[in-house]
Amino acid sequence: MTDTRAIVSESAPPPGGHYSQAMVHGGLVYLSGQLTVHPDGTIGSELDFEAQLRLVMRKITGISH
């Protein structure tokens, strides 16, 4: 049987409820949906589209490393 483990990163805000930022199973990484929320928990709604995209990509990079 293949092990499954949760990934927790300080590069992204903690997920709400019983969710995980990402899971590893069978050599694959499954990322949760990422919103424009800064790692400190503040909402990035004031950002333009490109800044929102950079924020989300930084979080994905941080979670996946």
GROMACS elastic network, one bead per residue, 0.5 to 0.9 nm:
[ bonds ]
;  ai    aj funct       b0    kb
    2    25     6  0.67532   500
    2    26     6  0.57582   500
    2    27     6  0.88668   500
    3    24     6  0.81142   500
    3    25     6  0.61976   500
    3    26     6  0.70598   500
    4    23     6  0.68584   500
    4    24     6  0.55712   500
    4    26     6  0.74189   500
    5    22     6  0.86319   500
    5    23     6  0.56361   500
    5    24     6  0.53465   500
    5    25     6  0.68520   500
    6    20     6  0.63499   500
    6    21     6  0.75401   500
    6    22     6  0.59262   500
    6    24     6  0.63903   500
    7    20     6  0.69961   500
    7    21     6  0.62142   500
    7    22     6  0.51115   500
    7    23     6  0.57068   500
    7    24     6  0.73014   500
    7    29     6  0.89975   500
    7    63     6  0.70581   500
    7    64     6  0.81371   500
    8    11     6  0.88559   500
    8    12     6  0.85919   500
    8    14     6  0.79138   500
    8    20     6  0.72083   500
    8    21     6  0.61098   500
    8    22     6  0.72344   500
    8    63     6  0.69737   500
    9    12     6  0.61324   500
    9    13     6  0.81296   500
    9    14     6  0.80524   500
    9    21     6  0.75667   500
    9    59     6  0.87917   500
    9    62     6  0.66868   500
    9    63     6  0.53288   500
    9    64     6  0.85551   500
    9    65     6  0.87229   500
   10    13     6  0.68283   500
   10    14     6  0.77826   500
   10    39     6  0.70770   500
   10    62     6  0.78380   500
   10    63     6  0.80460   500
   11    38     6  0.88122   500
   11    39     6  0.59612   500
   11    58     6  0.77184   500
   11    59     6  0.56449   500
   11    60     6  0.83855   500
   11    61     6  0.83941   500
   11    62     6  0.51022   500
   11    63     6  0.65206   500
   12    15     6  0.84967   500
   12    21     6  0.79782   500
   12    34     6  0.87501   500
   12    37     6  0.80030   500
   12    38     6  0.68883   500
   12    40     6  0.80155   500
   12    41     6  0.85142   500
   12    56     6  0.89055   500
   12    58     6  0.84952   500
   12    59     6  0.52193   500
   12    60     6  0.79917   500
   12    62     6  0.72256   500
   12    63     6  0.70711   500
   13    16     6  0.89942   500
   13    21     6  0.86483   500
   13    37     6  0.70841   500
   13    38     6  0.66145   500
   13    40     6  0.62457   500
   13    41     6  0.56792   500
   13    42     6  0.89926   500
   13    59     6  0.86558   500
   14    19     6  0.89224   500
   14    20     6  0.80225   500
   14    21     6  0.72978   500
   14    39     6  0.79216   500
   14    41     6  0.81460   500
   15    18     6  0.76621   500
   15    19     6  0.57412   500
   15    20     6  0.59951   500
   15    21     6  0.61701   500
   15    32     6  0.89893   500
   16    19     6  0.61886   500
   16    20     6  0.83401   500
   17    20     6  0.88087   500
   19    22     6  0.86199   500
   19    32     6  0.82538   500
   20    23     6  0.69185   500
   20    31     6  0.84029   500
   20    32     6  0.70428   500
   21    30     6  0.87135   500
   21    31     6  0.62363   500
   21    32     6  0.54864   500
   21    33     6  0.82200   500
   21    34     6  0.84570   500
   21    63     6  0.70762   500
   22    29     6  0.67307   500
   22    30     6  0.54148   500
   22    32     6  0.56396   500
   22    63     6  0.71897   500
   22    64     6  0.79751   500
   23    28     6  0.82290   500
   23    29     6  0.57418   500
   23    30     6  0.51802   500
   23    31     6  0.66530   500
   23    32     6  0.83674   500
   24    27     6  0.64859   500
   24    28     6  0.55742   500
   24    30     6  0.62516   500
   24    31     6  0.88261   500
   25    28     6  0.54512   500
   25    29     6  0.66329   500
   25    30     6  0.78698   500
   26    29     6  0.84732   500
   29    64     6  0.76372   500
   31    34     6  0.82501   500
   31    60     6  0.77355   500
   31    63     6  0.81299   500
   31    64     6  0.81063   500
   34    37     6  0.79627   500
   34    56     6  0.62036   500
   34    57     6  0.88275   500
   34    59     6  0.76884   500
   34    60     6  0.75988   500
   35    38     6  0.87464   500
   35    43     6  0.85897   500
   35    44     6  0.86333   500
   35    52     6  0.86440   500
   35    55     6  0.88876   500
   35    56     6  0.66880   500
   36    42     6  0.87547   500
   36    43     6  0.61810   500
   36    44     6  0.50861   500
   36    45     6  0.68959   500
   36    47     6  0.86938   500
   36    52     6  0.58752   500
   36    53     6  0.80242   500
   36    55     6  0.66047   500
   36    56     6  0.61308   500
   37    40     6  0.79355   500
   37    41     6  0.58101   500
   37    42     6  0.56567   500
   37    44     6  0.54477   500
   37    45     6  0.82474   500
   37    52     6  0.89602   500
   37    55     6  0.80655   500
   37    56     6  0.81414   500
   38    41     6  0.52717   500
   38    42     6  0.53349   500
   38    43     6  0.62184   500
   38    44     6  0.64747   500
   38    55     6  0.73763   500
   38    56     6  0.87601   500
   38    59     6  0.85352   500
   39    42     6  0.74821   500
   39    59     6  0.79965   500
   43    46     6  0.80272   500
   44    47     6  0.56670   500
   44    48     6  0.89948   500
   44    51     6  0.88100   500
   44    52     6  0.69165   500
   44    55     6  0.84254   500
   45    48     6  0.79663   500
   45    52     6  0.79541   500
   46    52     6  0.88993   500
   47    50     6  0.79129   500
   47    51     6  0.56402   500
   47    52     6  0.57904   500
   48    51     6  0.54198   500
   48    52     6  0.61876   500
   48    53     6  0.86997   500
   49    52     6  0.50926   500
   49    53     6  0.61656   500
   49    54     6  0.86885   500
   50    53     6  0.50373   500
   50    54     6  0.62080   500
   50    55     6  0.86400   500
   51    54     6  0.50433   500
   51    55     6  0.61628   500
   51    56     6  0.86712   500
   52    55     6  0.50988   500
   52    56     6  0.62624   500
   52    57     6  0.86015   500
   53    56     6  0.51932   500
   53    57     6  0.60826   500
   53    58     6  0.85672   500
   54    57     6  0.50812   500
   54    58     6  0.60650   500
   54    59     6  0.86113   500
   55    58     6  0.51996   500
   55    59     6  0.63449   500
   55    60     6  0.87593   500
   56    59     6  0.51253   500
   56    60     6  0.62230   500
   56    61     6  0.86168   500
   57    60     6  0.50088   500
   57    61     6  0.60408   500
   57    62     6  0.84871   500
   58    61     6  0.50926   500
   58    62     6  0.60922   500
   58    63     6  0.86045   500
   59    62     6  0.50525   500
   59    63     6  0.61138   500
   59    64     6  0.85377   500
   60    63     6  0.51495   500
   60    64     6  0.60453   500
   60    65     6  0.86839   500
   61    64     6  0.52325   500
   61    65     6  0.62943   500
   62    65     6  0.55433   500
